[in-house]
Amino acid sequence: MGQIEAPRHSIPAIDVARGIGIALVVYGHLNDGSFLRNWIYLFHMPLFFFLSGYLHKVKTDYRGFFEKKFIHLMIPYFSFLLLYAPLYYKQHHTDSHRLLHTVGALLWGGDSLRGLLAVFWFVSCLFLTQQVMNWLLARHSSRTVNMITVAAFVLSFVNLMYAPWFKLPFDAQVVLGAMPFFLLGYRARSFDLNRVWVRLIALVGFVTAGILVYSHPSLDYEMRSGTYGWPGVSFVLAASCILTVLFVSELISRSRLAVVVVGSLGALSMGIMFVHLEVRSILGVHRLEKMNPVVSLCLVLIGSYFVSYLISKFSLTRGFLMGSQADVKEWLNRLNFTSRKAIEEVGSVAE
């Protein structure tokens, strides 16, 4: 499949959309059971899959694409997993005989992870979704890809309604529910989203979503647990909310100050995703969350941004905690050079 034209939305607007998305993720974790949280849970994670599809460029070098995305997503995934593992064990399994159970949960990933690691499902699921969709888009016609994605969407509800017990490592079964949003974002690149009627329909869907979520909390598209709301309805309403976020992001991106503030959050959204639950725990804002959720949100976002910013300033952490391909390869080359040098020194001593 050939490449398609460049996105009509500017990169600053995409960073702003990511910034809004990560702010919604943090807010959703601060307010359990509230109406606004349920509304957010309809579209905040689908938004990231949509943006990933929107920015995707089809690669026929499958090995190279796998390597690039593995470094960008899975190396930070495993690095943070190792960093958090001792604390995770202490919080969830204080008895030594539960060590194997903890190790099993860490290796399995997905919704078996709790607490500080609850958000990790997204990273592994995004990685798998990118690999599957890139292969489909590179090998098959648009019609075939559409049909396969629709079939995946149907299977996601079959999994939900008839086999909710069926789980795969790294939440791989959730890829079925993520594929439609990824493809929607990919197709949206070749469509003029700035048309008035598109914005009007999206706004109507956004408002309708809020009204329905208020009376029917089960509408949410809770991907981590494999819950996809009402068949078809939740998807359409989530897509409307996503488009509304894009339109708002486009407006916000016209302000330099807003781009600096919100766009900066978006640029470090992956780091914030990994650290915000730990920052929330360290700040101890649990009581404040009920009294003033907005202040709590700002504190956790600022703290998470600061930690992510520090991580991005050093080559080692930028590579293994932020997924910088250049830095990872640089450190691997250093390790390779050091090991070769050590072998040569051992050989010379032996001689």
C-alpha positions as CSV (number, residue, x, y, z in Angstrom):
1,M,0.0,0.0,0.0
2,G,1.3,3.4,-0.9
3,Q,1.9,6.3,1.4
4,I,-0.9,8.9,1.8
5,E,-0.7,12.6,2.1
6,A,0.6,14.3,5.2
7,P,-1.8,15.0,8.0
8,R,-3.8,18.2,7.8
9,H,-3.5,18.8,11.5
10,S,-0.2,20.3,12.4
11,I,2.2,18.6,14.8
12,P,1.6,21.2,17.5
13,A,-2.1,20.4,17.4
14,I,-1.3,16.7,17.8
15,D,0.9,17.4,20.8
16,V,-2.0,19.5,22.2
17,A,-4.4,16.6,21.6
18,R,-1.9,14.3,23.4
19,G,-1.6,16.8,26.2
20,I,-5.4,16.9,26.6
21,G,-5.5,13.1,26.4
22,I,-2.9,12.6,29.2
23,A,-4.6,15.2,31.4
24,L,-7.8,13.1,31.0
25,V,-5.9,10.0,31.9
26,V,-4.6,11.5,35.1
27,Y,-8.0,13.0,36.0
28,G,-9.7,9.7,35.4
29,H,-7.3,8.1,37.9
30,L,-8.0,10.8,40.5
31,N,-11.8,10.5,40.5
32,D,-13.4,7.1,40.8
33,G,-17.1,6.8,40.1
34,S,-17.8,10.4,39.1
35,F,-19.9,11.3,36.1
36,L,-17.0,13.2,34.5
37,R,-14.7,10.2,35.0
38,N,-17.2,7.9,33.2
39,W,-17.5,10.3,30.3
40,I,-13.7,10.5,30.1
41,Y,-13.5,6.7,30.1
42,L,-15.6,6.5,27.0
43,F,-12.9,8.0,24.8
44,H,-9.6,8.9,26.5
45,M,-7.7,5.7,25.7
46,P,-9.3,5.3,22.2
47,L,-8.0,8.8,21.6
48,F,-4.4,7.6,21.8
49,F,-5.0,4.7,19.4
50,F,-6.7,7.1,17.0
51,L,-3.7,9.5,17.2
52,S,-1.3,6.6,16.6
53,G,-3.2,5.6,13.5
54,Y,-3.4,9.2,12.4
55,L,0.4,9.6,12.5
56,H,1.2,6.1,11.2
57,K,3.2,5.7,8.0
58,V,3.0,2.2,6.5
59,K,6.4,0.4,6.6
60,T,7.2,-2.7,4.5
61,D,10.4,-3.3,6.4
62,Y,8.6,-5.3,9.1
63,R,11.7,-6.1,11.1
64,G,12.9,-2.5,11.1
65,F,9.4,-1.3,12.1
66,F,9.2,-3.9,14.9
67,E,12.7,-2.9,16.2
68,K,11.8,0.8,16.2
69,K,8.5,0.4,18.0
70,F,10.0,-2.1,20.4
71,I,12.6,0.3,21.5
72,H,10.1,3.2,21.7
73,L,7.5,1.4,23.6
74,M,8.5,-2.0,25.1
75,I,12.0,-1.1,26.4
76,P,10.5,1.7,28.6
77,Y,7.7,-0.8,29.5
78,F,10.2,-3.4,30.8
79,S,12.5,-0.8,32.3
80,F,9.8,0.8,34.4
81,L,8.5,-2.7,35.2
82,L,11.9,-3.5,36.8
83,L,12.0,-0.2,38.6
84,Y,8.5,-0.6,40.1
85,A,8.6,-4.4,40.7
86,P,10.0,-4.3,44.3
87,L,7.5,-1.6,45.4
88,Y,4.7,-3.5,43.5
89,Y,5.6,-6.7,45.4
90,K,5.6,-4.8,48.8
91,Q,2.2,-3.2,48.2
92,H,0.4,-6.2,46.8
93,H,2.1,-9.4,48.2
94,T,3.8,-9.0,51.5
95,D,4.2,-12.7,52.1
96,S,7.3,-14.3,50.6
97,H,5.4,-17.3,49.3
98,R,3.5,-15.0,46.9
99,L,6.7,-14.1,45.1
100,L,6.0,-16.5,42.2
101,H,2.5,-15.1,41.9
102,T,3.9,-11.6,41.6
103,V,6.5,-12.6,39.0
104,G,3.8,-14.3,37.1
105,A,1.6,-11.2,37.1
106,L,4.6,-9.0,36.0
107,L,5.4,-11.4,33.1
108,W,1.8,-11.8,32.0
109,G,1.1,-8.0,32.1
110,G,-2.2,-6.6,30.9
111,D,-5.1,-6.4,33.4
112,S,-3.2,-8.7,35.9
113,L,-1.2,-5.6,36.8
114,R,-2.6,-3.4,39.6
115,G,-1.8,-0.2,41.4
116,L,1.2,1.7,40.0
117,L,1.4,-0.7,37.0
118,A,-2.3,-0.5,36.1
119,V,-1.6,1.7,33.0
120,F,1.1,-0.6,31.6
121,W,-1.6,-2.5,29.6
122,F,-1.8,0.4,27.2
123,V,1.8,0.4,26.2
124,S,1.9,-3.3,25.3
125,C,-1.5,-3.2,23.6
126,L,-0.4,-0.1,21.5
127,F,2.7,-1.9,20.4
128,L,0.8,-5.0,19.3
129,T,-1.9,-2.9,17.6
130,Q,0.8,-1.0,15.6
131,Q,2.4,-4.2,14.5
132,V,-0.9,-5.9,13.4
133,M,-2.2,-2.8,11.6
134,N,1.0,-2.0,9.8
135,W,1.2,-5.5,8.5
136,L,-2.4,-5.4,7.3
137,L,-2.1,-2.0,5.7
138,A,1.1,-3.0,3.9
139,R,-0.1,-6.4,2.6
140,H,-3.8,-5.9,1.9
141,S,-6.2,-3.6,0.0
142,S,-8.2,-1.0,1.8
143,R,-11.4,-3.0,1.5
144,T,-9.8,-6.1,3.0
145,V,-8.3,-4.1,5.9
146,N,-11.7,-2.6,6.5
147,M,-13.4,-6.0,6.6
148,I,-10.8,-7.5,8.9
149,T,-11.0,-4.6,11.3
150,V,-14.8,-4.8,11.4
151,A,-14.4,-8.6,12.1
152,A,-12.0,-7.7,14.9
153,F,-14.5,-5.3,16.3
154,V,-17.2,-8.0,16.3
155,L,-14.8,-10.5,17.9
156,S,-14.0,-8.0,20.7
157,F,-17.7,-8.1,21.7
158,V,-17.8,-11.9,21.4
159,N,-14.9,-12.0,23.8
160,L,-16.7,-9.6,26.1
161,M,-20.1,-11.3,26.1
162,Y,-19.3,-15.0,25.8
163,A,-15.7,-15.5,26.9
164,P,-14.7,-12.6,29.3
165,W,-12.4,-15.1,31.0
166,F,-10.3,-15.4,27.8
167,K,-7.2,-13.3,28.4
168,L,-3.8,-13.2,26.6
169,P,-0.4,-11.9,27.8
170,F,0.1,-8.1,27.5
171,D,-3.7,-7.7,27.0
172,A,-3.3,-8.9,23.4
173,Q,-7.0,-9.6,23.1
174,V,-7.7,-5.9,23.6
175,V,-6.0,-5.3,20.2
176,L,-9.4,-6.4,18.7
177,G,-11.0,-3.4,20.3
178,A,-8.1,-1.0,19.5
179,M,-7.9,-1.8,15.8
180,P,-11.0,0.2,14.8
181,F,-9.8,3.4,16.4
182,F,-6.3,3.0,14.9
183,L,-7.8,2.5,11.4
184,L,-10.2,5.4,12.0
185,G,-7.3,7.6,12.7
186,Y,-5.3,6.4,9.7
187,R,-8.3,6.9,7.4
188,A,-8.9,10.4,8.9
189,R,-5.6,11.7,7.5
190,S,-7.0,11.6,4.0
191,F,-10.3,13.2,4.9
192,D,-11.0,16.9,5.5
193,L,-12.0,17.0,9.1
194,N,-12.4,20.8,9.0
195,R,-15.7,20.7,7.2
196,V,-18.5,22.4,9.1
197,W,-20.8,19.4,9.0
198,V,-18.1,17.1,10.4
199,R,-17.6,19.4,13.3
200,L,-21.3,19.8,13.9
201,I,-21.9,16.0,13.9
202,A,-18.9,15.5,16.2
203,L,-20.2,18.2,18.6
204,V,-23.7,16.6,18.7
205,G,-22.1,13.2,19.4
206,F,-20.0,14.7,22.1
207,V,-23.0,16.2,23.9
208,T,-25.1,13.1,23.4
209,A,-22.3,11.0,24.9
210,G,-22.3,13.2,28.0
211,I,-26.1,12.9,28.4
212,L,-26.1,9.1,27.9
213,V,-23.1,8.5,30.2
214,Y,-24.9,10.5,32.9
215,S,-27.8,8.0,32.9
216,H,-25.9,4.9,31.7
217,P,-22.4,4.5,33.1
218,S,-22.1,1.2,31.3
219,L,-21.6,3.1,28.1
220,D,-17.8,3.6,28.7
221,Y,-15.2,2.0,26.4
222,E,-13.0,0.6,29.2
223,M,-10.3,-1.1,27.2
224,R,-8.1,-2.4,30.0
225,S,-10.7,-4.7,31.3
226,G,-12.0,-5.6,27.8
227,T,-15.3,-3.7,28.3
228,Y,-16.5,-1.9,25.1
229,G,-19.8,-0.4,26.1
230,W,-22.8,-0.7,23.9
231,P,-22.0,-2.4,20.5
232,G,-21.6,0.3,17.8
233,V,-23.0,3.1,19.9
234,S,-20.1,3.5,22.2
235,F,-17.7,3.4,19.3
236,V,-19.6,6.1,17.4
237,L,-19.9,8.4,20.5
238,A,-16.2,7.8,21.3
239,A,-15.2,8.8,17.8
240,S,-17.3,12.0,18.1
241,C,-15.6,12.8,21.3
242,I,-12.2,12.2,19.7
243,L,-13.0,14.5,16.8
244,T,-14.1,17.1,19.2
245,V,-10.8,16.9,21.1
246,L,-9.0,17.3,17.7
247,F,-11.0,20.4,16.9
248,V,-10.4,21.9,20.3
249,S,-6.7,21.1,19.9
250,E,-6.6,22.8,16.6
251,L,-8.0,26.0,18.2
252,I,-5.7,25.8,21.2
253,S,-2.6,25.3,19.0
254,R,-3.2,28.8,17.5
255,S,-2.0,30.2,20.9
256,R,1.8,30.0,21.4
257,L,1.4,30.0,25.2
258,A,-1.2,27.2,25.0
259,V,1.1,25.1,22.8
260,V,4.0,25.6,25.2
261,V,1.8,24.5,28.2
262,V,-0.5,21.8,26.8
263,G,1.8,20.7,23.9
264,S,4.6,20.2,26.3
265,L,2.4,17.7,28.3
266,G,1.7,16.0,25.0
267,A,5.4,15.8,24.0
268,L,6.1,13.9,27.3
269,S,2.8,12.1,27.5
270,M,4.4,8.6,27.5
271,G,6.7,9.5,30.4
272,I,3.7,11.0,32.3
273,M,1.7,7.9,31.6
274,F,4.4,5.8,33.3
275,V,5.0,8.0,36.4
276,H,1.8,9.8,37.2
277,L,0.4,7.1,39.6
278,E,3.7,7.0,41.5
279,V,3.8,10.9,41.6
280,R,0.2,10.8,42.9
281,S,1.2,8.4,45.7
282,I,4.2,10.5,46.6
283,L,2.3,13.7,46.7
284,G,-0.4,12.1,48.8
285,V,-3.3,14.0,47.2
286,H,-5.9,11.4,48.0
287,R,-7.9,13.6,50.4
288,L,-7.5,16.7,48.3
289,E,-8.9,14.8,45.2
290,K,-12.4,14.8,46.7
291,M,-12.3,18.4,47.9
292,N,-10.6,19.9,44.9
293,P,-10.0,17.6,41.9
294,V,-8.8,20.4,39.7
295,V,-6.0,21.4,42.1
296,S,-5.1,17.7,42.5
297,L,-5.0,17.3,38.7
298,C,-2.6,20.3,38.4
299,L,-0.3,19.0,41.1
300,V,0.0,15.5,39.7
301,L,0.4,16.8,36.1
302,I,3.1,19.3,37.2
303,G,4.9,16.7,39.2
304,S,4.7,14.0,36.5
305,Y,5.9,16.5,33.9
306,F,8.8,17.5,36.0
307,V,9.9,13.9,36.5
308,S,9.5,13.1,32.8
309,Y,11.4,16.2,31.9
310,L,14.3,15.1,34.1
311,I,14.2,11.6,32.6
312,S,14.4,13.1,29.1
313,K,17.6,15.1,30.0
314,F,20.0,12.2,30.4
315,S,21.0,9.8,27.7
316,L,20.6,6.6,29.7
317,T,17.1,7.4,31.1
318,R,16.0,9.0,27.8
319,G,16.9,5.8,26.1
320,F,15.6,3.1,28.4
321,L,12.8,5.0,30.1
322,M,11.6,7.3,27.3
323,G,12.3,5.0,24.3
324,S,14.8,7.2,22.4
325,Q,16.1,4.9,19.6
326,A,19.3,6.9,19.2
327,D,20.2,6.7,22.9
328,V,19.4,3.0,23.2
329,K,21.6,2.2,20.3
330,E,24.3,4.4,21.6
331,W,24.3,2.5,25.0
332,L,24.1,-0.9,23.3
333,N,27.1,0.0,21.2
334,R,29.0,1.1,24.4
335,L,28.1,-2.2,26.1
336,N,29.2,-4.1,23.0
337,F,32.5,-2.2,22.8
338,T,33.1,-2.8,26.5
339,S,32.4,-6.5,26.2
340,R,34.7,-6.8,23.1
341,K,37.4,-5.0,24.9
342,A,37.1,-7.2,28.0
343,I,37.3,-10.3,25.8
344,E,40.4,-9.0,24.0
345,E,42.0,-8.2,27.4
346,V,41.2,-11.7,28.7
347,G,42.6,-13.2,25.5
348,S,45.8,-11.2,25.7
349,V,46.3,-12.3,29.3
350,A,45.8,-15.9,28.4
351,E,48.4,-15.7,25.7
